[in-house]
Amino acid sequence: MKECNQCGKCCIKYGNGALSATTEEIDLWELFNPEIFEFVKNNEIWFDPESGLRLTTCPFLEIESPKSALAQTKYICSIYLDRPEDCRHYPSRIAEMIRDECEMIEVVDLSDHKRAQGKLDLLMQDSRPSENS
């Protein structure tokens, strides 16, 4: 299991309305992050503030400036610290990573899903709520 390389596949795939935000997150955005809240409509996320139409991509996904002409395209989240829990928890399962062609997974992870899941859980421990919460 590799660290995230910022390929953007997950954000691109799920940034078109396949994500949700909790009521608490939306309430906090309304109070403290109006620049995020303006993309909320009827407690659902990522709507164009002017047209009211659902966006096809997350409005906060940005392409990072390349370090060189040959560098792989990398994506950044401009609301990373305030991103929805759905984003914080992804990826959660090895099967999900395989389905989504996540670039964190390595060939060796495919042969032992249980061990790979343990490595993933360790990598993601700071993003997910603790079992005791």
Salt bridges, closest charged atoms under 4 A:
GLU44 OE1 - ARG54 NH2 2.54
GLU85 OE1 - HIS89 NE2 3.85
GLU96 OE2 - ARG93 NH1 3.96
ASP100 OD1 - LYS13 NZ 2.80
ASP100 OD1 - ARG99 NE 2.91
GLU103 OE2 - LYS9 NZ 3.29
ASP109 OD1 - LYS119 NZ 3.14
ASP112 OD2 - ARG115 NE 3.59
ASP121 OD1 - ARG128 NH1 2.79
